[in-house]
């Protein structure tokens, strides 16, 4: 059993690009979430608190396991 290698041309002017346009996969319409911009900004807000808490828990677990060892 031999495997055949398919070489695809992903350039902007290649045959794969024309097939993508024909299939409706290449369009300028982007995804828009069904929430308002203000809600999206609130969801994307950065917060270092949980990462710091989890790191401290991780170090504490190392110290406790080393003490038990």
N, C-alpha and C positions, 0 to 999 in steps of 0.2 A: 504494500500500500504506500503510495507516494503522495506527499502533500504538495499542492501547487501554491506558489506564492503569487498573490494578486498585488500588483503595483498600482497604487492609486495616485492620481494627480490632484492634490488639494489646493492648487493655485487658484487665484481668483478668476482665471480665464480657462481653466481646464474643464474636461467633460464632467467631472464630479460636481463642479459648481453649477453647471447647466442642469444636471439632474436634480440637485437640491432646490433650485428655483422652480423647476417643473413640479416637484413634489410639494411645494409650498413651505419648505423648511427654511428658506432664506428670505426674510422680510425685515423691514425696518420697524415693525411694530414690536415694542418691548413689553415685557410683563409688567403689569401694574397691580400691586396688592390691593385687596378690597378694603383697605383701611385708609383713614385720612392721613395727610402728611404729618400732622401733629402727633398722632398715635405712633406712626412709624419712627419719628424722631425720639419719642420717649422709649420705645423698645430698643433703639440703637444706642441709647445713652450708656457711656462707659462707667463702670464702678469697680474699683480695686478692692473693696471690702471683702467680698466672698473669696477672692484669690488669696488675700493675706490670711484670712481665717483658715482656709484649707491648708495653706503652707504651714501655719503654726501647728495645726492638728497633725500634719504629716511628721514634722520634726518631733513633736511630743510622742508620737507613736514610736519613732526611732529610739528616743531616749528611754522610754518605758521598756521596749523590747530589749535594748542593750542592758538595762538594769536587771531585767529578769534573766538574761542570759548569763 
